[in-house]
Amino acid sequence: MDDRREYWWVSYNATVQPAEVGFVGGIPVRFRFIGMEGTIPAASAELIERLPVPPAPVIRPQASEYPAPQPRRRSGSWLWFFGVLLLILVAQCSGQLYDMIK
């Protein structure tokens, strides 16, 4: 079944008051007047008009401003080191290697 709560203007004892209305399957079951304790059965009051949905907060709280720092991965650091050394070696010796091949 569909259980939900909505806010309505409700006529009860010749007065109109805002109330939280509990629905079960689309049928009003109980009323709880705003600012009062306890509920009353739906048969003793009359729905007048539905209240608008309350406004959403402009600034929503965020779970965390900054993401948690990730652990450093060092899975390729030696490969980079040897790659840079090889590149320097080739750059330094390329002239001599070219002369030897020629």
Secondary structure, 3 states (H helix, E strand, C coil): CCEEEEEEEEEECCEEEEEEEEEECCEEEEEEECCCCCCEEHHHCEEEEECCCCCCCCCCCCCCCCCCCCCCCCCCHHHHHHHHHHHHHHHHHHHHHHHHHC
